[in-house]
């Protein structure tokens, strides 16, 4: 006789079902490629954000199709999308909404702002003052926003995709480290190759713009996010993630074991949030590659984007021209692969 107090064993998810759940999200890349030439790394980072619900920060000079890529991705999804152009005079109410007084009823009615969407494009995010960044930080971390005395949930799923210009400093504000840490990935968008740029010119001479079809529903996204949690990640891979993150955090001991000399270069290392983000991003990357399990190559593929904004270098590193990317790359080169 079966003991009712003992739960029956749960069968592991079928590998075919896991990969099928991610197929609609993989199709988003094809839709984006109809409009955007090249920039495969940026598209991959955005898809990882969709699969994990992790926010993505895109940094690059103007004209590299950052905004175009995000808006094209939004058009390919049956989801609520809002674009917020951040400016120095932006107010928190412009972001989260405000209370509107009804003189006939004598009551206040909440009018929700653009942050209440599934996909939010924060364009030129570093142009907004601290109060606006604080309001956005609540939405990013808590998945909620407060209007008056009431807290409301934002969209489900909810994803912030932000852009910033690294070369223009006039009228900009430095993003708080706490907010930067909330971004799962920070991608530095580079220039296209000669072949890609020629393809861009050829495509732009076409008079009619390419139409993007919405092919992914919110239910598809939720199913794909659930499939990410079913991607197998071996114990040795988890230990590998911990070794990498600890190499950034405690350079006086851990990096020395791998022949690194970083104690004077790193001021602050990555937090446990980096370990969690690295594991989630690696799972999503494996799924996009058509694998239901994580390999060390997945860790290396997403590791730089996960860690570059979480390693704070000291003044000696700045004096020697050593960047966070240099340190992260050296750690990946020296930490043994399982």
C-alpha positions as CSV (number, residue, x, y, z in Angstrom):
1,X,0.0,0.0,0.0
2,X,1.4,3.4,-0.9
3,X,2.1,5.8,1.9
4,X,0.2,9.0,1.1
5,X,2.6,11.1,3.1
6,X,5.5,10.3,0.7
7,X,5.4,12.3,-2.6
8,X,5.9,10.2,-5.7
9,X,9.2,10.7,-7.5
10,X,9.2,13.4,-10.1
11,X,10.3,12.2,-13.6
12,X,13.1,14.3,-15.1
13,X,12.0,16.6,-17.9
14,X,12.3,15.1,-21.4
15,X,15.2,16.6,-23.3
16,X,13.1,16.9,-26.5
17,X,10.4,18.9,-24.5
18,X,13.0,21.2,-23.1
19,X,14.5,22.0,-26.4
20,X,11.1,22.4,-28.1
21,X,10.0,24.9,-25.4
22,X,13.0,27.2,-26.3
23,X,12.4,27.0,-30.1
24,X,10.0,30.0,-30.3
25,X,12.6,32.2,-28.6
26,X,15.2,31.0,-30.9
27,X,13.0,32.1,-33.8
28,X,13.2,35.7,-32.4
29,X,16.8,35.8,-33.7
30,X,15.7,35.1,-37.2
31,X,13.1,38.0,-37.0
32,X,15.7,40.4,-35.7
33,X,18.2,39.3,-38.4
34,X,15.7,40.5,-41.1
35,X,16.2,44.0,-39.9
36,X,19.6,44.2,-38.1
37,X,22.8,43.1,-39.9
38,X,25.4,41.4,-37.8
39,X,25.5,42.1,-34.0
40,X,25.0,38.4,-33.2
41,X,26.5,38.9,-29.7
42,X,24.0,41.6,-28.9
43,X,21.1,39.6,-30.1
44,X,22.3,36.6,-28.2
45,X,22.6,38.7,-25.0
46,X,19.0,40.0,-25.4
47,X,17.7,36.5,-25.9
48,X,19.5,35.3,-22.8
49,X,17.7,38.2,-21.0
50,X,14.3,37.0,-22.4
51,X,15.0,33.4,-21.3
52,X,16.1,34.3,-17.8
53,X,14.3,37.5,-17.0
54,X,17.7,39.1,-16.4
55,X,18.1,42.8,-17.3
56,X,20.6,43.7,-20.0
57,X,22.7,46.9,-20.3
58,X,24.0,47.8,-23.8
59,X,27.0,50.2,-24.0
60,X,28.2,51.6,-27.3
61,X,28.7,54.7,-29.3
62,X,25.7,56.1,-31.3
63,X,24.7,54.4,-34.5
64,X,25.4,50.8,-33.7
65,X,21.7,49.7,-33.9
66,X,21.3,49.2,-30.1
67,X,17.8,50.9,-30.0
68,X,16.8,49.4,-33.4
69,X,17.7,45.9,-32.2
70,X,15.6,46.2,-29.0
71,X,12.6,47.7,-30.8
72,X,12.8,45.0,-33.5
73,X,12.9,42.3,-30.8
74,X,9.8,43.9,-29.1
75,X,7.9,43.9,-32.4
76,X,8.5,40.2,-32.8
77,X,6.8,39.5,-29.5
78,X,3.2,39.7,-28.4
79,X,4.1,41.7,-25.4
80,X,3.6,45.2,-23.9
81,X,6.5,47.3,-24.9
82,X,7.4,50.8,-23.8
83,X,10.4,53.0,-24.6
84,X,11.6,55.6,-22.1
85,X,13.9,58.3,-23.4
86,X,15.9,59.2,-20.3
87,X,16.8,62.9,-19.9
88,X,18.1,65.1,-17.1
89,X,14.7,66.6,-16.4
90,X,12.9,63.3,-16.2
91,X,10.9,62.7,-13.0
92,X,10.0,59.5,-11.1
93,X,6.4,60.1,-12.0
94,X,7.3,60.1,-15.7
95,X,8.6,56.6,-15.1
96,X,6.2,54.9,-12.7
97,X,3.1,57.0,-13.0
98,X,1.2,59.2,-10.5
99,X,-2.2,59.8,-8.8
100,X,-4.8,61.8,-10.8
101,X,-7.4,63.6,-8.8
102,X,-11.1,63.2,-9.9
103,X,-13.0,66.4,-8.8
104,X,-16.4,64.8,-9.4
105,X,-15.7,61.7,-7.3
106,X,-13.3,63.5,-4.9
107,X,-10.8,60.5,-5.2
108,X,-7.4,59.9,-6.6
109,X,-6.9,57.3,-9.4
110,X,-3.6,55.8,-10.2
111,X,-2.3,56.3,-13.7
112,X,0.5,53.8,-14.3
113,X,3.6,54.9,-16.2
114,X,5.6,53.2,-18.9
115,X,7.5,51.0,-16.6
116,X,4.4,48.8,-16.3
117,X,5.2,46.7,-19.4
118,X,6.7,43.4,-20.3
119,X,9.6,44.9,-22.2
120,X,11.0,48.3,-21.2
121,X,13.7,50.1,-23.2
122,X,15.6,52.6,-21.1
123,X,17.3,54.6,-23.7
124,X,20.4,56.6,-22.6
125,X,19.8,55.4,-19.1
126,X,22.7,57.4,-17.6
127,X,21.1,60.7,-18.4
128,X,18.5,60.5,-15.7
129,X,19.1,61.8,-12.1
130,X,19.3,59.8,-8.9
131,X,15.6,59.9,-8.0
132,X,14.6,58.4,-11.4
133,X,17.3,55.7,-11.1
134,X,16.0,54.8,-7.6
135,X,12.5,54.4,-8.9
136,X,13.7,52.2,-11.8
137,X,15.9,50.2,-9.3
138,X,12.8,49.2,-7.4
139,X,11.1,47.9,-10.5
140,X,14.2,46.0,-11.6
141,X,14.8,44.3,-8.3
142,X,11.3,43.9,-6.7
143,X,9.3,43.7,-10.0
144,X,7.0,46.3,-8.5
145,X,6.5,50.1,-8.3
146,X,4.9,52.3,-5.7
147,X,2.4,55.0,-6.7
148,X,1.2,56.9,-3.6
149,X,0.7,54.5,-0.8
150,X,0.1,51.4,-3.0
151,X,2.6,49.1,-4.5
152,X,1.7,47.5,-7.9
153,X,3.3,44.6,-9.7
154,X,4.9,45.4,-13.1
155,X,4.5,43.2,-16.1
156,X,5.0,39.4,-16.0
157,X,7.4,38.7,-17.6
158,X,9.3,41.9,-17.0
159,X,12.6,42.8,-18.7
160,X,14.6,46.1,-18.7
161,X,16.9,46.6,-21.7
162,X,19.0,49.7,-21.3
163,X,21.4,51.6,-23.5
164,X,24.1,54.1,-22.7
165,X,26.7,56.1,-24.5
166,X,30.2,55.7,-23.1
167,X,31.9,58.7,-24.8
168,X,29.6,61.6,-24.1
169,X,29.7,62.8,-20.4
170,X,27.9,66.1,-20.6
171,X,24.5,65.9,-19.0
172,X,25.0,62.3,-17.8
173,X,24.9,60.8,-14.3
174,X,27.0,57.9,-13.1
175,X,24.8,54.8,-12.5
176,X,24.9,53.6,-8.9
177,X,26.9,50.4,-8.4
178,X,23.8,48.8,-6.8
179,X,21.8,49.4,-9.9
180,X,24.5,48.3,-12.3
181,X,24.7,45.1,-10.3
182,X,21.0,44.5,-11.0
183,X,21.8,44.0,-14.7
184,X,22.6,40.4,-15.4
185,X,24.6,41.2,-18.5
186,X,26.5,44.3,-19.6
187,X,27.5,44.1,-23.3
188,X,29.9,46.4,-25.0
189,X,28.6,46.8,-28.5
190,X,31.3,47.2,-31.2
191,X,31.5,48.3,-34.7
192,X,30.4,46.0,-37.5
193,X,32.8,44.3,-39.9
194,X,33.4,45.6,-43.4
195,X,31.2,42.9,-44.8
196,X,28.4,43.6,-42.4
197,X,28.6,47.4,-43.0
198,X,28.4,46.8,-46.8
199,X,25.3,44.7,-46.2
200,X,23.8,47.5,-44.1
201,X,24.3,49.9,-46.9
202,X,22.7,47.5,-49.4
203,X,19.8,46.9,-47.2
204,X,19.2,50.6,-46.5
205,X,18.8,51.5,-50.2
206,X,15.6,49.5,-50.2
207,X,12.7,51.9,-50.2
208,X,10.3,49.8,-48.2
209,X,11.3,48.8,-44.6
210,X,11.2,45.1,-43.6
211,X,8.2,44.2,-41.6
212,X,8.7,42.1,-38.5
213,X,6.1,39.6,-37.6
214,X,5.1,38.9,-33.9
215,X,5.8,35.2,-33.5
216,X,6.2,34.7,-29.7
217,X,3.5,35.0,-27.1
218,X,3.9,35.6,-23.4
219,X,3.0,31.9,-22.8
220,X,5.8,30.9,-25.1
221,X,8.2,33.1,-23.1
222,X,7.0,31.6,-19.8
223,X,7.4,28.1,-21.1
224,X,10.9,28.9,-22.4
225,X,11.9,30.4,-19.0
226,X,10.7,27.2,-17.3
227,X,12.8,25.1,-19.7
228,X,15.9,27.1,-18.7
229,X,15.5,25.8,-15.2
230,X,15.5,22.2,-16.5
231,X,18.8,22.5,-18.3
232,X,21.3,20.3,-16.5
233,X,24.3,21.8,-14.8
234,X,26.9,19.4,-13.4
235,X,28.4,19.7,-9.9
236,X,31.8,20.3,-11.4
237,X,30.4,23.2,-13.5
238,X,28.9,24.8,-10.4
239,X,32.3,24.5,-8.6
240,X,33.9,26.1,-11.7
241,X,31.5,29.1,-11.4
242,X,32.3,29.5,-7.7
243,X,36.1,29.3,-8.4
244,X,35.8,32.1,-11.0
245,X,33.7,34.4,-8.9
246,X,35.9,33.9,-5.8
247,X,39.0,34.6,-8.0
248,X,37.5,38.2,-8.4
249,X,36.4,38.5,-4.8
250,X,39.5,37.4,-2.8
251,X,42.5,38.1,-5.0
252,X,44.9,37.7,-2.0
253,X,44.4,34.0,-1.8
254,X,42.3,32.4,-4.6
255,X,44.0,34.0,-7.7
256,X,47.5,33.3,-6.3
257,X,46.8,29.6,-6.5
258,X,46.4,30.0,-10.2
259,X,49.5,32.1,-10.8
260,X,47.7,35.4,-10.8
261,X,48.9,38.6,-9.2
262,X,45.8,40.7,-8.7
263,X,45.6,41.8,-5.0
264,X,46.5,45.4,-5.8
265,X,44.4,45.6,-8.9
266,X,40.9,44.6,-7.7
267,X,39.2,46.9,-5.2
268,X,35.9,45.0,-5.1
269,X,35.0,41.6,-6.6
270,X,31.8,40.1,-7.8
271,X,29.0,39.3,-5.3
272,X,27.0,36.1,-5.0
273,X,24.5,37.6,-7.4
274,X,27.2,37.2,-10.1
275,X,27.4,33.4,-9.4
276,X,23.6,33.1,-9.7
277,X,23.6,35.2,-12.9
278,X,26.5,33.2,-14.4
279,X,24.7,29.9,-13.8
280,X,21.4,31.2,-15.2
281,X,23.0,32.8,-18.3
282,X,25.0,29.7,-19.0
283,X,21.9,27.6,-18.9
284,X,20.1,29.9,-21.3
285,X,23.1,30.0,-23.6
286,X,23.2,26.2,-23.7
287,X,19.5,26.1,-24.6
288,X,20.1,28.6,-27.4
289,X,22.8,26.3,-28.7
290,X,20.4,23.3,-28.7
291,X,21.8,21.5,-25.7
292,X,19.9,20.5,-22.5
293,X,23.1,20.7,-20.4
294,X,25.8,23.3,-19.6
295,X,29.4,22.9,-20.6
296,X,32.5,25.0,-19.7
297,X,32.2,26.7,-23.1
298,X,28.9,28.2,-22.0
299,X,30.4,29.7,-18.9
300,X,33.2,31.3,-21.0
301,X,30.8,32.5,-23.6
302,X,28.7,34.5,-21.1
303,X,31.2,35.1,-18.4
304,X,32.7,38.3,-19.6
305,X,29.2,39.9,-20.0
306,X,28.2,38.8,-16.5
307,X,31.4,39.9,-14.7
308,X,32.8,43.0,-16.5
309,X,30.5,45.4,-14.6
310,X,30.9,43.6,-11.2
311,X,34.7,43.8,-10.9
312,X,35.7,47.2,-9.6
313,X,39.4,47.9,-10.2
314,X,41.6,50.0,-7.9
315,X,43.6,53.1,-8.6
316,X,46.8,51.1,-9.4
317,X,44.9,49.2,-12.1
318,X,43.7,52.5,-13.6
319,X,47.2,53.9,-13.4
320,X,48.5,50.9,-15.3
321,X,45.7,50.9,-17.8
322,X,44.3,47.6,-16.6
323,X,40.5,47.2,-17.3
324,X,38.0,44.9,-15.6
325,X,37.9,43.0,-18.9
326,X,41.6,42.3,-18.7
327,X,41.3,40.9,-15.2
328,X,38.3,38.7,-16.0
329,X,40.0,37.4,-19.1
330,X,43.1,36.6,-17.1
331,X,41.0,34.7,-14.5
332,X,39.3,32.6,-17.3
333,X,42.7,31.9,-18.8
334,X,44.2,30.6,-15.5
335,X,41.3,28.9,-13.6
336,X,41.4,25.2,-14.6
337,X,38.5,24.0,-16.7
338,X,36.7,21.0,-15.1
